Amino acid sequence: MPKRFPIAFVVPLISAFLIVSEVSADLIPFSSLSIESNTLGERQNFVAAGMINGSGLPSYHPGALHDRRVGGANGNWWLSSENNTTGTVVFDLGSEVLINQFFLWNESTVTGQQLNEIQIETSLAPNSGFTFTSLGSGLLDANTPGSFGQSDPIPAISFDFQPVAARYFRLSIISNNGATNFTGIAEVGFNSVPEPGALALSCIASLAIVSRRRRRQ
C-alpha cells in the first residue's frame, strides 16, 4: 500500500486533506495523461514524460514500487534542467474528471534531488484562464517512506483529499531536499472517482438487479 501523507503536510489548509477510502476509485490511465507545461525543463534522457509513462513500475497501482533499474538506467524518471530546481509542472488529465488522490513516487537516485516542499492545485479548463484552486501545501515528512533518499524500489506517497472536479493538476515544487543542480520525480498518478450522477445510476441499477433476483426466488 502507498504511504498516506501525514496530516502535518498542511497546517493552514489541513481541512482539505481527507482520506476517502470508502469511495470507489480508478487510476487515470497513463495514456490519458500529458504534460501541459513545465517551467523546470528537463535533462537529456530524463524527460518530463518519464513521470507519466509507468516506466520503472512493475504494474500500475498505488501499491507498486518504483525501481529506476527497471526499463534501463535512463529515461524512467524525470530530472529538471540543470540549476533549475524549483517551478511548476501542470498535468493534463485528459478530460474533466473527479479526482480524490494524487500519488507521488519521489526521485531516488541522488539524495537531495527529491521533492521537499510542494503545493498542489487543480483547474477545470483553459477557458477558465487556468485559475487554480489549492488543495494544500507544505513540507514532505522525511520519515515517510519514499520521501528522501530511499534506495530502490520506493513506494508511492499518497495525497488524499475530498473529490474535486479537475482537468488540470498543477504541482508547484517550492524546494527540493538540498540539491543545487537538479530536481527529480520518478512517477505520478491520479485516482478518479465516479460522478455523483453516474454513481447514483449504478446504485439504482444494482438495486434493480437484486430486486429482480429476489422476485425470481
N, C-alpha and C positions, 0 to 999 in steps of 0.2 A: 504494500500500500504506500502511496505517496505520503510524505510528511506534511501535515497541515501546518500552515504557518502560525506561529504562536500569536496570541492576542496582542502581545507587545509591539507588533508590527505597526499598529496605528494608535495614536493617542487621541488627536482631535477628531478623527473620523472612525473611531472604533465601532460605532453602531452599524457601519456599512458592511462589516465583515461578519457573516453568519455562516454556520455550517448548515447546508441544506441537503443532507444526505438522503432524506426521505423522498426527494423529488427525482423522478426518473430522468436520466440524463443520457447523452450520447456525444461522444467526441466528434468534433467537426473534422471531416477528412482533410488530410494534408493537401489533397488535390484541390480543395476549395479555398485554401489559404494562399495569400500572396503578400508581398511587401509593398505597401503603398508609398512609404517614404522612409528614409534612413539618413539622419544627419551625421551619423558617426562614420559613414563609409564602410569599406571592407578591405581586408588584407587579401592579397592574391592567394587563390586556392582556398580561402576561408570566407566564402561569400555569404551574404545575408540569407540566401535561400537555404543554407545549411541548417537554419533554425527551424524550418517548417517542411522538411522532406523526410523525416523519420530515420535518416541515416544515423547509425550508432545505436538505434533501438531494436531489440530483437522482435518486438511486436509493439503495436500502438495501443497502449492502455496506461492509465495513471500509475500503475504499479511497476511498469517496466523500468529497467535500469539502463542508463545510457553508458556506452563504452566507446571511447574515442578510437579504440583499436579495431572496432568493427567497421568494415567498409573502407579500410585504408587509413593511412596515417594522416592524410589531409582531407579536408572537404566535408567532414561530417559534423562540423560545428562552425560557428561564426566568430571572427575576430574583427574588431574595428580597424580602420586605417590607423597608421602609426601616429602616436601622440594626439589621438582624438578619442579620449576615453569617456566623455560624457555627451549626452544628447538624447534624441528621441528616435524610436522606431515605431511606425504606425503599421499595424497589420490589417489587411482587408480580409474579413471573414467570409467573403464570397456572396453573401446576401444578408438581409436583416434577419437576425435570429435572437432568441433569448439565450443568454449565457449566465451561468452561475458559478463557474470555476475557471481559473487560469492556472496552468501548470508550467513550471519553470524547471528545466534541467540546467543547472548552472555549469559554467565552464570549469573544467577540472584539470587542465594541463599544467598551468603555472599558478602558484599561489599569488594572489594579488589581482589577477585579471577578472575574478568573479564579480558579479554584481553585489553591491553593498547597500546603497540607499536608492530606492526607486519610488516612482509614483505610477499608478495605473488608472487609465481613464477610458471612457467609451464615447462614441459619436454615432449618430444614426446614418447620416448620408452626406455626401459632398455638398448637396444643395443647402445643408444647414450651415455652410461655411466652416465645416469641421469644428463646430462648437463642441468641446469635450466636457464631459461630466466626470468628476473624480470619484473613484471607488476607494481610494486610500493611498497613503504614502508613509514611508518610514524606513527604518534600518532593518536589514535582514539579521536574524539571530545567528551568531557564529556557532551556537550549539546545535543548530538544526542540521541534521544530516543532509548533505548536498549543498550546503551554503558556501563554505570556504575551503578550498584546497584539499578536498577529499579525493582519494585515489579512485580510479575507475574500478568497477562501474558505480555510477552515482544515481540516487533516487530523485524523483521529482519533488519539488516543493509545491504544495497546493495552496492557492489563494482563493478562499471561499467567500461568496457574497450573495446577497439576495438576487434572484433573477432580474436581469436588465436587458432591454432591447438594444441591440447594437449592430452596426455594420462594420465599424472600425474600432480598433483597440489600440490605444497609444501607451507604450511603455517608455517612461522617462527615466533614463539612467542618470541619477544625480551624482553618484560616485561609485567607483569600484573598490576593491579591497586593498588598494595601495599601489598598484602598478601604474607607472607613468607612461608606458608605451602603448599597451593595448587593453581593450575590454572585450570579454567574450561571453557567448551563450552557446550551450550545447543544443538545446531544443526547447520549443514551447508547444503548448497545446491548449485547447479550449473545450469546455463542456457546454453543450447546448441542451435546453430543456424544451418540452412541448409548449406551444402557445396555449394559453388557458382554454380557448375555444376548442382546439384540437384535442386537448386532454379531456375536456368535458364530453365531447362526442365519443371519444374512445371509451370512457367510463360507461356512457349510456349504451354503447354497442355491447360492451362486456356484460352489463346487467341484462340486456335483452337476450343474449345467448344463454345466460344462466337461467333466466326465466323460462325460455323455451325448453331447456333440458329438464327443468323441474316438472313442467306440464306433461312432458312425454313420460316421465316416471309415474 
